Amino acid sequence: MRDDVFDNRCYDDLFRRVFEFEQYGGRKDIFWLELDYYITRDRFASRIGAALDVSMKSYSGNEIFRDAIDKEAIAAIAYKVIDEKIEPQTAFQDIYKVTEVYGYAPDETFNTYSGEVVQFPTLRDTSADGKVVKSVTFYYSLGKIRFDDNDGAFNVGDWLDLFVQARASGNLYACYGMQLSQVSEVRTEGGKRTCYCTDISWNVPSSGTTQGSQAVIQQYGIRAGTATRTFTVREQGNQQVPTTNFISYHTSFPNIDDKLKIMAGNNESQEINSATTPSYTQWQTWKADGTLVCLLEPEITQVGTLYKKTVKKCRAR
């Protein structure tokens, strides 16, 4: 054999189908292609980006795709070299076997399924519809503010604005909660339903002071006032949930702005409430409808010169 026989690409007399998309439900109707050729090391030049020619011939002079019954369908696809695998063939490594991978980005999206840990946003209903005001009698002990709630107006997790109105030495005065108190526990004993709430500080305008619940409530035994649920809330937290993965292939770096952005005016927020986009009402509708939302950043990986994008979505909850 002459020394210059491999100065040009010498293609094998065959091609192979690469079932890249088989991983998506066994898809074999679309595929990539592989061709092998041999060339001397110093004559090798990368052909990344070169288009497929279905009329190309092997070293023996035969058309490589002559027996492909889908030759016309293959020719209609914009196959290009997206990867090259080089394997030296001699002890001196002066002859290369080059495997060309001809690929393309299908104009469709594939699905897989997984379980992912997702951080769900805080939910806060700040609409008038979420407001509940109830006259109650406050008690305080062991660091908890409590009151009876036999009609079930409040539940664990509710955030409450507390107000005390009391009479002392013939004078009527008020105490306002300086923070929101959260219902941390609800007990039903002897037919009585009691809400236990987190401790707060109190603003006492008549004296211009700030006092604790011990001074405002406990020293008097009980205090009359109101508990107002101006909104309901679910704190931000992580949950492992079923996830649908939407996978697509691209010839250039794809847009990655898929994650749901919660906007409060022009600012991004980690809380959904009645004034954000999406709003609390919209989110509740999505929950009821089982709408899929993207709460994770999309993943981008490279397959040869193509970009594989995975967008993970889960049901709103």
Phi, psi and chi 1 to 4 in degrees:
 res  aa     phi    psi   chi1   chi2   chi3   chi4
   1 MET       -  133.9 -174.2  176.1  -67.5      -
   2 ARG   -66.1  152.9  -57.3 -169.3  -45.7  -86.0
   3 ASP   -67.0  -25.1  -69.1  -19.0      -      -
   4 ASP   -95.6   10.1   61.7   -8.4      -      -
   5 VAL   -61.8  -30.0   69.4      -      -      -
   6 PHE  -101.7   18.5  -65.7  120.2      -      -
   7 ASP   -69.6  -20.5  -78.6   -4.1      -      -
   8 ASN  -115.8  161.8  -63.9  -55.7      -      -
   9 ARG   -64.2  125.6  -62.8 -172.4  -55.0  -82.5
  10 CYS  -111.3  100.3  -62.5      -      -      -
  11 TYR   -81.4  142.2  -78.4   91.9      -      -
  12 ASP   -64.8  160.0  -87.2  -14.1      -      -
  13 ASP   -89.4   45.7 -163.3   21.8      -      -
  14 LEU  -164.2  167.6   53.8   84.7      -      -
  15 PHE  -139.7  161.5   70.5   93.3      -      -
  16 ARG  -127.3  146.2  -64.7 -178.5  -62.1  -83.5
  17 ARG   -89.4  137.7  -70.6  178.0  170.7   84.5
  18 VAL  -111.8  114.3  178.7      -      -      -
  19 PHE   -90.9   66.7  -64.9  105.5      -      -
  20 GLU   -57.3  -32.4  164.1   71.5   14.1      -
  21 PHE   -96.6    6.2  -48.8  101.0      -      -
  22 GLU   -62.7  -26.8 -176.2  179.0   14.1      -
  23 GLN   -68.4  -11.1   58.0 -171.0  -55.6      -
  24 TYR  -107.0   77.1  -48.2  120.7      -      -
  25 GLY    73.4   24.9      -      -      -      -
  26 GLY    76.5   24.3      -      -      -      -
  27 ARG   -65.0  117.9  -68.4  -73.2  -61.3  -86.7
  28 LYS  -122.2    3.2  -71.7 -169.4  172.0   70.1
  29 ASP   -80.4  -15.3   56.4  -44.5      -      -
  30 ILE  -126.2  148.0   53.0  177.2      -      -
  31 PHE  -162.2  167.0   46.3   80.6      -      -
  32 TRP  -103.3  179.1  -67.9  -16.2      -      -
  33 LEU  -131.7  151.9  -58.9  166.3      -      -
  34 GLU  -127.8  137.7  -78.7 -174.1  -12.5      -
  35 LEU  -130.3  144.6  -81.6   69.6      -      -
  36 ASP  -111.2  139.5  -62.5  -31.3      -      -
  37 TYR  -141.5  163.5   70.5   82.3      -      -
  38 TYR  -118.3  143.7  -62.9   84.0      -      -
  39 ILE  -158.8  151.2 -165.8  167.7      -      -
  40 THR   -68.3  148.8   55.2      -      -      -
  41 ARG   -53.7  -45.3  176.7 -174.1   57.6 -146.7
  42 ASP   -78.1   -8.7  -64.3  -24.4      -      -
  43 ARG  -100.1   -6.0  -67.5  -77.9 -173.4  167.2
  44 PHE   -68.4  135.8  168.2   75.4      -      -
  45 ALA  -140.8  133.3      -      -      -      -
  46 SER   -59.5  141.1  175.0      -      -      -
  47 ARG  -116.3   21.3  -77.6  173.9   31.5   84.8
  48 ILE   -53.4  128.1  -68.5  -68.6      -      -
  49 GLY    95.1  -10.8      -      -      -      -
  50 ALA   -68.5  138.7      -      -      -      -
  51 ALA   -78.4  152.1      -      -      -      -
  52 LEU   -75.7  135.2  175.6   67.1      -      -
  53 ASP  -113.8  107.0  177.0    5.9      -      -
  54 VAL   -71.2   -5.9  -65.5      -      -      -
  55 SER   -96.0    0.4  -60.6      -      -      -
  56 MET   -62.8  149.7   63.9 -164.4  -53.8      -
  57 LYS  -112.2  154.2  -64.3 -179.2  178.3 -179.6
  58 SER   -83.0  176.3   68.1      -      -      -
  59 TYR   -58.3  -29.9  176.9   70.1      -      -
  60 SER   -78.6   -8.0   64.5      -      -      -
  61 GLY    96.4   -1.4      -      -      -      -
  62 ASN   -87.8  147.1  -63.3  -42.3      -      -
  63 GLU   -67.7  128.6  -74.7 -166.3    4.7      -
  64 ILE   -64.7  -34.3  -61.7  172.9      -      -
  65 PHE   -99.7   19.9  -69.3   90.0      -      -
  66 ARG   -61.1  -32.5   63.7 -170.1  179.7  -80.4
  67 ASP   -97.1    1.7  -64.7  -33.7      -      -
  68 ALA   -76.8  114.6      -      -      -      -
  69 ILE   -69.2  -18.1   60.3  175.1      -      -
  70 ASP  -104.8   29.5   52.7   -7.1      -      -
  71 LYS   -56.8  -43.2 -179.7  178.2  177.6  179.8
  72 GLU   -66.6  -38.4  -68.9 -174.7    2.7      -
  73 ALA   -65.3  -39.5      -      -      -      -
  74 ILE   -64.4  -42.1  -68.7  174.0      -      -
  75 ALA   -64.5  -26.4      -      -      -      -
  76 ALA   -78.5  -12.1      -      -      -      -
  77 ILE   -95.4  141.0  -63.2  173.4      -      -
  78 ALA   -81.2   63.5      -      -      -      -
  79 TYR   -67.1  136.6  -77.5  108.2      -      -
  80 LYS  -138.1  157.6  -68.2 -175.6  177.5 -178.7
  81 VAL   -69.4  114.7  178.3      -      -      -
  82 ILE  -106.1  -10.8   62.8  169.1      -      -
  83 ASP  -160.4  152.7 -160.3    4.8      -      -
  84 GLU  -133.2  132.2  -64.8  167.8  -39.1      -
  85 LYS  -115.3  123.5  -54.7  169.7 -173.9  176.5
  86 ILE  -111.5  131.1  -60.4  173.1      -      -
  87 GLU  -135.2  111.3 -176.5 -179.6   -9.4      -
  88 PRO   -59.6  143.7  -22.5   34.3      -      -
  89 GLN  -111.6   -9.5  -63.8  -64.0  -69.1      -
  90 THR  -126.4  164.8   64.9      -      -      -
  91 ALA   -61.7  -30.6      -      -      -      -
  92 PHE   -86.5   -3.8  -63.6  104.0      -      -
  93 GLN    55.5   34.9  -60.3 -167.4   10.0      -
  94 ASP   -98.7   -5.5   56.1  -17.0      -      -
  95 ILE  -121.2  127.4  -57.4  -63.9      -      -
  96 TYR  -103.6  140.9  -75.4  167.8      -      -
  97 LYS  -101.0  120.8  175.2 -174.5  176.2 -178.1
  98 VAL  -112.2  125.1 -179.3      -      -      -
  99 THR  -102.7  115.7  -61.9      -      -      -
 100 GLU   -92.2  129.9  -66.9 -179.2  -35.4      -
 101 VAL  -102.7  115.6 -179.6      -      -      -
 102 TYR   -97.7  118.2  -71.6   81.0      -      -
 103 GLY  -131.3  176.2      -      -      -      -
 104 TYR  -157.9  165.3   74.4  103.7      -      -
 105 ALA  -101.5  107.5      -      -      -      -
 106 PRO   -61.5  146.2  -18.3   30.6      -      -
 107 ASP   -88.3   59.2 -172.5   21.0      -      -
 108 GLU  -156.8  165.4   60.3 -179.1  -66.6      -
 109 THR  -114.8  136.6  -59.4      -      -      -
 110 PHE  -106.5  157.3  -52.0   94.0      -      -
 111 ASN  -123.2  138.5  -68.8  135.7      -      -
 112 THR  -131.5  173.5   60.7      -      -      -
 113 TYR  -135.3  144.2  -55.1   91.3      -      -
 114 SER  -155.4  176.8   59.2      -      -      -
 115 GLY  -113.1  127.7      -      -      -      -
 116 GLU  -129.9  151.1  -55.2  -74.5  -17.5      -
 117 VAL   -85.9  119.4  175.2      -      -      -
 118 VAL  -120.2  137.1  176.2      -      -      -
 119 GLN   -92.3  114.5 -175.1  177.0   73.9      -
 120 PHE   -90.4  144.6  -72.9   89.7      -      -
 121 PRO   -73.5  162.3   28.4  -35.8      -      -
 122 THR   -63.4  137.6  -63.9      -      -      -
 123 LEU  -111.7  128.5  -67.0 -177.6      -      -
 124 ARG  -139.5  118.1 -158.6 -179.1  -57.8  -89.2
 125 ASP   -91.1  102.9 -179.2    3.3      -      -
 126 THR  -103.4   14.8   55.0      -      -      -
 127 SER   -80.6  163.5   67.2      -      -      -
 128 ALA   -64.0  -27.4      -      -      -      -
 129 ASP   -64.9  -22.5  -66.9  -20.7      -      -
 130 GLY   -90.3    4.9      -      -      -      -
 131 LYS   -87.5  132.7 -174.7  174.4 -177.8  178.4
 132 VAL  -134.6  125.9  175.3      -      -      -
 133 VAL  -119.8  129.6 -177.8      -      -      -
 134 LYS  -139.0  134.1 -177.2  178.3  179.6 -178.6
 135 SER   -76.6  128.5  -63.8      -      -      -
 136 VAL  -138.0  169.2  -61.6      -      -      -
 137 THR  -113.7  120.6  -60.7      -      -      -
 138 PHE   -88.3  141.6  -67.7  109.5      -      -
 139 TYR  -124.9  158.9  -57.7   82.5      -      -
 140 TYR  -144.0  129.0 -179.9   79.6      -      -
 141 SER  -164.5  149.1   61.1      -      -      -
 142 LEU    51.2   39.5  -58.6  175.8      -      -
 143 GLY    74.8   13.1      -      -      -      -
 144 LYS  -124.5  138.9  -66.2  -75.3 -173.5 -179.7
 145 ILE   -94.5  133.1  -59.6  169.0      -      -
 146 ARG  -135.3  157.3   70.9 -178.3 -168.1  -85.2
 147 PHE  -157.8  155.9   58.1   84.9      -      -
 148 ASP   -79.5  141.8  -66.0  -20.2      -      -
 149 ASP  -143.3   64.8  179.3   33.2      -      -
 150 ASN   -68.9  -21.3  -68.3  -35.1      -      -
 151 ASP   -92.2    6.4   55.0   -1.3      -      -
 152 GLY    66.5   40.2      -      -      -      -
 153 ALA   -74.0  -26.0      -      -      -      -
 154 PHE  -125.4  157.3  -53.1  113.3      -      -
 155 ASN  -139.4  164.9  -67.2  -70.3      -      -
 156 VAL   -55.0  133.4  171.6      -      -      -
 157 GLY   100.1  -19.0      -      -      -      -
 158 ASP   -66.3  141.3  -74.3   -8.7      -      -
 159 TRP  -101.3  132.2  -70.4   87.2      -      -
 160 LEU  -123.6  143.4  -52.3 -179.7      -      -
 161 ASP   -98.4  119.4 -172.3   10.1      -      -
 162 LEU  -105.5  143.7  -55.0 -176.6      -      -
 163 PHE  -141.0  134.0  168.8   76.4      -      -
 164 VAL  -116.1  131.7  166.0      -      -      -
 165 GLN  -123.6  117.7 -178.0  168.2  -46.8      -
 166 ALA  -139.5  163.3      -      -      -      -
 167 ARG  -116.3  129.7 -172.5  176.8  -61.8  -85.0
 168 ALA  -138.2  129.9      -      -      -      -
 169 SER    53.5   38.5  -58.6      -      -      -
 170 GLY    80.0   -3.9      -      -      -      -
 171 ASN  -104.5  141.5  -63.9  -44.3      -      -
 172 LEU   -94.3  126.7 -171.1   66.4      -      -
 173 TYR  -140.9  165.2   76.3  100.5      -      -
 174 ALA  -126.0  153.0      -      -      -      -
 175 CYS  -128.4  132.4  -60.0      -      -      -
 176 TYR  -113.1  135.7  -59.9   88.3      -      -
 177 GLY   -65.8  131.3      -      -      -      -
 178 MET   -86.0  -15.3  -62.6 -174.0   66.8      -
 179 GLN  -132.8  166.8  -55.8   91.5   27.0      -
 180 LEU   -80.0  141.4  -65.4  175.4      -      -
 181 SER  -104.7  139.4  177.2      -      -      -
 182 GLN  -106.9  138.6 -173.3  176.8   30.9      -
 183 VAL   -72.2  111.4 -179.8      -      -      -
 184 SER   -98.0  -19.0   57.5      -      -      -
 185 GLU  -158.2  145.5 -177.2 -179.1    1.5      -
 186 VAL  -126.9  124.7  174.8      -      -      -
 187 ARG  -117.7  141.4  -63.0 -177.7 -170.7  174.7
 188 THR  -121.3  112.4  -58.3      -      -      -
 189 GLU  -137.7  133.0  -62.2  175.4  -13.0      -
 190 GLY    57.5   33.2      -      -      -      -
 191 GLY    78.2    6.9      -      -      -      -
 192 LYS  -114.2  130.9 -175.1  169.3   63.1  175.7
 193 ARG  -102.5  123.1 -173.8  176.4 -170.4  -89.2
 194 THR  -123.9  132.0  -57.0      -      -      -
 195 CYS   -96.3  130.9  -69.1      -      -      -
 196 TYR  -107.4  127.4  -69.8   78.1      -      -
 197 CYS  -124.1  155.8  -54.3      -      -      -
 198 THR   -67.8  148.2   54.8      -      -      -
 199 ASP   -70.4  152.0 -161.8    4.3      -      -
 200 ILE  -141.2  172.6   59.1  170.8      -      -
 201 SER   -99.2  158.2  -59.6      -      -      -
 202 TRP  -124.3  140.2  -61.5   82.6      -      -
 203 ASN   -95.6  125.5  175.3   30.8      -      -
 204 VAL  -113.4   93.1 -175.3      -      -      -
 205 PRO   -59.1  -33.5  -23.4   34.6      -      -
 206 SER   -62.8  -29.7   61.3      -      -      -
 207 SER  -111.3   -6.5   62.3      -      -      -
 208 GLY    67.2   28.4      -      -      -      -
 209 THR  -119.6  167.0   60.9      -      -      -
 210 THR  -112.3  128.9  -62.3      -      -      -
 211 GLN  -129.4  161.2  -62.5 -176.7   19.4      -
 212 GLY   -90.2  171.3      -      -      -      -
 213 SER   -65.0  -26.0  -64.2      -      -      -
 214 GLN   -64.6  -41.8 -173.6  170.7   19.3      -
 215 ALA   -76.0  -35.7      -      -      -      -
 216 VAL   -80.0  -36.5  170.9      -      -      -
 217 ILE  -116.3  -54.5  -58.9  172.6      -      -
 218 GLN   -62.9  -40.4 -171.0  176.5   38.9      -
 219 GLN   -67.0  -19.1   70.1  168.7  -33.9      -
 220 TYR   -99.8   -2.8  -63.5   97.7      -      -
 221 GLY    86.6  -58.3      -      -      -      -
 222 ILE  -142.9  159.8   60.1  173.4      -      -
 223 ARG  -141.4  137.0  -75.3  -68.4 -162.8 -174.8
 224 ALA   -86.2  149.1      -      -      -      -
 225 GLY  -179.7 -158.1      -      -      -      -
 226 THR  -131.5  148.5   58.8      -      -      -
 227 ALA  -116.7  124.6      -      -      -      -
 228 THR  -119.8  119.9  -57.6      -      -      -
 229 ARG   -92.1   97.4 -172.6 -172.0   71.2 -159.5
 230 THR   -80.2  -14.8   52.0      -      -      -
 231 PHE  -165.1  160.1   49.1   77.7      -      -
 232 THR  -103.8  154.3   56.6      -      -      -
 233 VAL  -143.7  144.9   68.1      -      -      -
 234 ARG  -126.3  123.2 -178.7 -164.3   69.9 -168.9
 235 GLU   -70.6  152.3  -68.2  -65.2  -19.2      -
 236 GLN   -58.2  137.2 -175.8 -178.3   75.0      -
 237 GLY  -166.3  163.8      -      -      -      -
 238 ASN   -95.6  142.1  -65.5  -27.1      -      -
 239 GLN  -142.2  143.3  -65.2 -176.0   49.0      -
 240 GLN   -89.0  123.8 -175.1  164.5   15.9      -
 241 VAL  -137.0  156.9  -66.0      -      -      -
 242 PRO   -63.5  137.4  -18.9   31.2      -      -
 243 THR  -128.4  137.1  -56.3      -      -      -
 244 THR   -99.4  125.6  -58.4      -      -      -
 245 ASN  -100.5  123.5  -54.1  -51.8      -      -
 246 PHE  -102.0  114.5  -64.3   83.5      -      -
 247 ILE  -114.7  129.4  -59.5  163.8      -      -
 248 SER  -137.7  157.6   55.0      -      -      -
 249 TYR  -115.1  144.6  -70.0   76.1      -      -
 250 HIS  -141.0  147.8  -53.9  -95.1      -      -
 251 THR   -86.0  -18.5   55.8      -      -      -
 252 SER  -130.0  165.6   59.3      -      -      -
 253 PHE   -60.0  123.7 -162.7   85.3      -      -
 254 PRO   -82.2  164.2   30.3  -34.9      -      -
 255 ASN   -62.4  136.9  168.5   52.5      -      -
 256 ILE  -118.0   18.3   56.6  173.3      -      -
 257 ASP   -91.7   56.2 -167.7   20.8      -      -
 258 ASP   -99.5  -25.6  -62.8  -87.6      -      -
 259 LYS   -63.1  137.6 -175.4  178.3  178.3 -178.3
 260 LEU   -60.1  126.8  176.5   67.9      -      -
 261 LYS  -104.8  126.5  -71.8 -173.5  176.9  179.8
 262 ILE   -95.0  117.6  -56.2  164.2      -      -
 263 MET  -109.9  127.8  -58.4  -56.0  -64.4      -
 264 ALA  -109.9   94.0      -      -      -      -
 265 GLY    68.6 -123.5      -      -      -      -
 266 ASN   -96.2    2.7  -65.4  -36.5      -      -
 267 ASN  -108.3  144.3  -60.7  -44.4      -      -
 268 GLU   -82.1  140.1 -168.1  168.4   -7.6      -
 269 SER  -127.3  158.0  172.6      -      -      -
 270 GLN  -103.2   12.3  -62.4  -56.3  -49.4      -
 271 GLU  -129.1  135.9  170.9 -173.5  -55.2      -
 272 ILE  -102.1  122.4  -67.8  175.7      -      -
 273 ASN  -137.3 -169.6   60.4   47.3      -      -
 274 SER   -71.9  -11.8  -58.8      -      -      -
 275 ALA  -109.6    0.0      -      -      -      -
 276 THR   -93.7  171.0   59.7      -      -      -
 277 THR  -121.9  114.6  -57.0      -      -      -
 278 PRO   -69.7  158.8   28.8  -36.3      -      -
 279 SER   -87.8  169.7   66.5      -      -      -
 280 TYR   -58.8  -41.8  178.3   85.2      -      -
 281 THR   -63.9  -42.4  -59.8      -      -      -
 282 GLN   -62.3  -42.2  179.0   65.4   70.2      -
 283 TRP   -62.7  -41.8 -175.2  -92.0      -      -
 284 GLN   -62.3  -37.1  -64.9  -60.5  103.4      -
 285 THR   -65.0  -43.1  -60.2      -      -      -
 286 TRP   -60.4  -40.6  -72.8   -8.7      -      -
 287 LYS   -60.5  -45.7  -75.7  173.5   62.1  176.5
 288 ALA   -66.2  -35.4      -      -      -      -
 289 ASP   -86.8   -9.3  -65.7  -15.2      -      -
 290 GLY    72.3   28.6      -      -      -      -
 291 THR   -63.9  137.2  -61.3      -      -      -
 292 LEU   -84.5  132.1  -64.9  176.7      -      -
 293 VAL  -126.7  151.6  -66.8      -      -      -
 294 CYS   -99.8  110.2  179.7      -      -      -
 295 LEU  -114.1    5.9  -62.2  176.2      -      -
 296 LEU  -120.1  150.3  -62.7  170.4      -      -
 297 GLU   -67.3  140.2  -62.5  -69.3  -12.1      -
 298 PRO   -65.1  153.0   20.8  -30.2      -      -
 299 GLU  -105.5  134.5  -63.3  176.5   -0.6      -
 300 ILE  -121.2  123.9  -52.5  -66.6      -      -
 301 THR  -128.0  160.2   56.5      -      -      -
 302 GLN  -104.2  138.2  -84.5 -162.9  -96.4      -
 303 VAL  -121.9  100.1 -175.6      -      -      -
 304 GLY    62.2 -127.8      -      -      -      -
 305 THR   -95.2    1.6   59.4      -      -      -
 306 LEU   -91.5  160.9  -61.5 -178.4      -      -
 307 TYR  -113.3  129.2  -63.7   91.8      -      -
 308 LYS  -105.7  120.8  177.1 -180.0  174.2 -179.3
 309 LYS  -111.8  131.2  175.8 -179.5  176.1  179.9
 310 THR  -121.3  119.1  -57.9      -      -      -
 311 VAL  -108.7  122.2  176.0      -      -      -
 312 LYS  -100.9  126.2  -61.4  175.8 -179.0  -70.2
 313 LYS  -128.4  147.3  -65.0 -175.0  178.0 -177.6
 314 CYS  -134.9  167.6   62.3      -      -      -
 315 ARG   -71.2  139.7  -69.6  169.7   61.9  115.2
 316 ALA   -61.3  138.9      -      -      -      -
 317 ARG  -151.9      -   59.8  175.0   58.9 -162.2
